[in-house]
Amino acid sequence: MKYIKTIMVTTTIGMLLNACTPSSVPTKNSYIYQGINFGANRDISFQEGVQDACLTADGDYKKDSYRFNNNESYRVGWESGRLKCKGQ
């Protein structure tokens, strides 16, 4: 019985501590656009994809189709930006 109580207390404490921790703590190299943290060490293609997608999410469609189809970093940035900026 003591073992079960220990597990329950430990689990509860862990859940409480996890709930108080921000899910996305900005680091020195984080790319933050419109107050949204898109992660660290993002190259310029990713950043431009995010910017184009956020404009699209705001109603001003912008996508470089060639880069979207041929540049993985731009495409991932565009898709990430579209999801995260939608409804901002």
C-alpha positions in Angstrom: 0.0 0.0 0.0 2.9 2.4 0.8 4.4 1.7 -2.6 1.1 2.7 -4.4 0.8 5.9 -2.3 4.4 6.8 -3.3 3.7 6.3 -7.0 0.5 8.3 -6.8 2.2 11.2 -5.0 5.1 11.2 -7.4 2.8 11.1 -10.4 0.7 14.0 -9.0 3.7 16.2 -8.3 5.1 15.5 -11.8 1.8 16.4 -13.4 1.6 19.7 -11.4 5.1 20.7 -12.3 4.6 19.9 -15.9 1.4 22.0 -16.1 3.4 25.0 -14.8 6.1 24.7 -17.4 5.8 26.6 -20.7 5.6 24.3 -23.7 7.9 26.4 -25.8 10.6 28.3 -24.0 12.4 30.7 -26.3 16.1 30.1 -26.7 18.8 32.5 -27.8 18.4 31.3 -31.4 14.6 31.0 -31.5 12.8 32.3 -34.6 9.8 34.2 -33.3 7.3 35.7 -35.7 4.1 37.5 -34.7 4.8 36.4 -31.1 4.9 32.7 -32.1 8.0 30.6 -31.4 8.8 28.5 -34.5 11.9 26.9 -32.9 15.6 27.4 -32.9 18.1 27.6 -35.8 15.6 28.2 -38.6 17.2 29.1 -41.9 16.1 32.0 -44.1 14.0 29.7 -46.4 12.0 28.5 -43.4 11.5 32.0 -42.1 10.3 33.3 -45.5 7.9 30.4 -45.7 6.5 31.3 -42.3 6.1 34.9 -43.3 4.3 34.1 -46.5 2.0 31.6 -44.7 1.1 34.1 -42.0 0.2 36.6 -44.7 -2.0 33.9 -46.2 -3.6 33.1 -42.9 -4.4 36.8 -42.6 -6.3 36.7 -45.9 -3.5 37.9 -48.3 -2.6 34.8 -50.2 1.2 34.5 -50.7 3.1 31.4 -51.6 6.2 30.9 -53.8 4.9 27.8 -55.6 8.3 26.9 -57.1 10.0 27.1 -53.7 7.1 25.3 -52.0 7.6 22.4 -54.5 11.4 22.4 -54.6 12.6 23.7 -51.2 11.8 21.5 -48.2 12.7 24.2 -45.7 10.4 26.8 -47.3 7.6 24.2 -47.5 7.9 23.2 -43.9 8.0 26.8 -42.8 5.0 27.6 -44.9 3.0 24.7 -43.6 4.0 25.5 -40.0 3.2 29.2 -40.4 -0.2 28.4 -41.9 -1.2 26.2 -39.0 0.2 28.4 -36.2 -0.8 31.8 -37.6 -4.4 30.8 -38.5 -6.8 32.5 -36.2 -4.2 34.8 -34.6 
